[in-house]
């Protein structure tokens, strides 16, 4: 990886931590966080799978917001159980088929 690509990766991961901290301080709504997570793990408009960096960003965001998001009465656990976790499981099947690698 080039120096610029590494810098971009760490910048994106720092942005996920920042977004998570905004949520933890009630400066960002759950709906916004849900949309960010959804966009990170959804396929591209052309149908291609999300790249490894997008999956890593989703994991970084979830690591930051963790239990606070899951226990949010506005439906964090419901979102994780009904949309996010099934999507990660689906992506894991592709990873096992060597269509892409996922390090989370």
N, C-alpha and C positions, 0 to 999 in steps of 0.2 A: 504494500500500500504506500502511496505517496504521502509526503508530509501534509499536504493540503487535505487529502482524504481523511487522514487520521484526525486532523484538526476539526474538520467538518463533523466527524463522528462524535467527538467529545463535545462539540458545541450543541449538537442535537440532543445528546444525552443530558447535558446541563439544562437545556430547555425543558426537557421532560421533568427533571427535578424541580425546576422553577414553577412549571404548571402545577405540579403536585403540591408544592408549598403554598401556592395561591389558593388551591382548593382547601388545604388544611387550615388556612387562616380565614376561611369563608369569604374569600375575595373572588372566587370562581364557583359557578354553580355545578352541581352534579351533572346536569345535562350537557354542559360544555365538555367536561371530562369524559363522559360517555361517548360523545361525538368524536373526540380526539382518539380515544381507544378504538372505536369502530373504524375510523379512517386508517389507523395504523395497521390493522389486521385484515381489512377488506382487500379484495383483489383490485388491481389497477383497472381503469375503465376499459382497457383492451383485453381484460380477462387474465392477465398474468398475475401470478402470486406475489404477495408482498415480499420485498427483499429482506435479508437477514437484519439489516440495520433498523428497518421499521419494526420488526418483531422485538428486537433488543430495546428500542425506544418504548414500546408498550410495556415490556417487563420492567424497565426503569421507572416508568410512571406508576405502575402498580406497586412496585417496591416502596416508592415514596408515600403513596396514599394508603396502602395496606388496609389494616383493620378499620380505620376511620371510614373508608369508602364502603367496605363491606357492611358495616353496622349502621350506615346512614339510613334513617327511616324513609328517605325519599326513594329507596329502591336499589341501592348499590349491589346488595347480594342478589337480588332478582336479575339485574343486568348481567352480573358475572355468571350466574347459573344458567340463564336462558340464552345469552348471546355470546358473551366473550369466551367462556371456557369451552363451549362446544366448538367455537371457531378455532381455538388453539388446538383442540384435539384433532380437528379436520386437517389443520396445517401440519400437525405432527405425523399424520398418515403420509402426507407428501414427503416429509423429511425422511421417513423410513424407506420411501421408494427412491431416495436419492435425487429427487427433483429439485431440492434446495436444502441447505443446511440451516439449522436453527440453534443458536446458542443463547439461552435465556438464563 
